[in-house]
Amino acid sequence: MISAVKYLINMFKGKILIQFIRFALSGGLATASHWLVMALMINADISSITATAVGASIGAIVNYILQYKITFQSSTAHRSTLQRYIAVCTLLWIANLLFFSILHHIILLSTMYAQGITSFVVALMSYFLYKRIVFNDPKSQPV
């Protein structure tokens, strides 16, 4: 926990801040894709659980492309990076579904509030997992 706090403090220095801004912007576009698909499906009378699951999958595709090219500027072969990304995304997809289900069906938050909180928590998880596991290659530069 202490190392995470120290990391967050150091994040706001120099190049890491720029990388985090790129991550947030790229993730924001991916989240917008997720929410758009989710909203369209809910408006088509598809269950909210199915809608968030499919939306998260579409968001993951958009996110990979943006994080690979813009945020982490990875030079690792897609074969390697994509395998790690799929593994991490599977974990994040399950976390998204679990958090959303708890907030929406147990705590009884509205769909939008539940997904908003869920998206925020999953975004924080994803930055650290992408940085440490997915796009962690020696040629990848933070800027």
C-alpha positions in Angstrom: 0.0 0.0 0.0 2.8 2.4 0.9 4.6 1.7 -2.4 1.4 2.4 -4.3 1.1 5.8 -2.5 4.7 6.6 -3.3 4.1 5.6 -6.9 1.1 7.9 -7.2 3.1 10.8 -5.7 6.0 10.2 -8.2 3.5 9.8 -11.0 2.8 13.5 -10.9 6.4 14.3 -11.8 7.5 14.7 -15.4 6.9 12.1 -18.1 4.7 9.9 -16.1 2.1 12.6 -15.7 2.0 12.9 -19.5 1.6 9.2 -19.8 -1.2 9.2 -17.3 -3.0 12.0 -19.2 -2.7 9.9 -22.4 -4.0 6.9 -20.5 -7.0 8.9 -19.2 -7.8 10.3 -22.7 -7.5 6.9 -24.4 -9.4 5.2 -21.7 -12.1 7.9 -21.9 -12.6 7.2 -25.5 -12.7 3.5 -24.9 -15.2 4.0 -22.0 -17.3 6.2 -24.2 -17.4 3.3 -26.7 -18.4 0.9 -23.9 -21.2 3.3 -22.7 -22.5 3.9 -26.2 -22.9 0.2 -26.9 -24.4 -0.3 -23.5 -26.9 2.5 -23.9 -27.9 1.3 -27.4 -28.5 -2.3 -26.1 -30.4 -1.1 -23.0 -32.6 1.0 -25.3 -33.2 -2.1 -27.3 -34.5 -3.8 -24.2 -31.5 -6.0 -23.7 -30.6 -6.7 -20.0 -28.2 -4.3 -18.3 -25.9 -7.2 -17.4 -25.6 -8.3 -21.0 -25.3 -4.7 -22.2 -22.4 -3.9 -19.8 -20.6 -7.2 -20.7 -20.8 -6.5 -24.5 -20.0 -2.8 -24.0 -16.9 -3.6 -22.0 -15.8 -6.0 -24.7 -16.1 -3.4 -27.4 -14.4 -0.8 -25.1 -11.5 -3.3 -24.6 -10.8 -3.5 -28.4 -10.8 0.3 -28.7 -8.7 0.6 -25.6 -6.0 -1.8 -26.8 -5.4 0.1 -30.0 -5.2 3.5 -28.2 -3.1 2.3 -25.2 -0.7 0.4 -27.5 -0.1 3.3 -29.9 -0.7 6.4 -27.8 -0.3 5.9 -24.1 2.5 3.3 -23.8 3.9 3.6 -27.4 4.8 0.0 -27.3 7.1 -1.5 -29.8 6.5 -5.1 -28.7 5.0 -7.5 -31.2 1.2 -7.6 -31.0 1.5 -11.4 -30.6 3.1 -11.0 -27.2 1.4 -7.8 -26.0 -2.0 -8.9 -27.2 -1.8 -12.2 -25.2 -1.0 -10.3 -22.0 -3.7 -7.7 -22.8 -6.3 -10.4 -23.3 -5.4 -12.0 -20.0 -5.5 -8.7 -18.1 -8.7 -7.6 -19.9 -10.4 -10.9 -18.9 -9.6 -10.1 -15.3 -10.8 -6.5 -15.8 -13.9 -7.7 -17.6 -14.8 -10.0 -14.7 -14.1 -7.1 -12.2 -16.3 -4.8 -14.3 -19.1 -7.4 -14.3 -18.7 -8.2 -10.6 -18.6 -4.5 -9.4 -21.5 -3.5 -11.6 -23.6 -6.5 -10.5 -22.9 -5.7 -6.8 -23.6 -2.0 -7.1 -26.7 -2.4 -9.4 -28.4 -5.5 -8.1 -27.3 -5.7 -4.5 -26.8 -2.1 -3.4 -29.5 -1.0 -5.9 -27.7 1.9 -7.5 -29.1 3.1 -10.9 -27.5 1.6 -14.0 -25.6 4.8 -14.7 -24.3 5.4 -11.2 -23.3 1.7 -10.9 -21.5 1.8 -14.2 -19.8 5.1 -13.4 -18.4 3.9 -10.2 -17.4 0.6 -11.8 -15.7 2.3 -14.7 -13.6 4.5 -12.3 -12.5 1.5 -10.2 -11.7 -0.6 -13.2 -9.8 2.3 -14.9 -7.5 2.6 -11.9 -6.9 -1.1 -11.9 -6.2 -1.1 -15.6 -3.5 1.6 -15.6 -1.4 -0.3 -13.1 -1.9 -3.7 -14.8 -1.2 -2.3 -18.2 1.9 -0.5 -17.1 3.3 -3.4 -15.1 2.2 -6.4 -17.1 0.9 -5.6 -20.6 3.0 -2.8 -22.1 6.0 -3.3 -19.8 8.8 -3.7 -22.4 12.2 -2.1 -22.3 11.7 -0.2 -25.6 8.4 1.4 -24.4 8.8 5.0 -23.4 6.4 6.8 -21.0 6.1 9.8 -23.4 
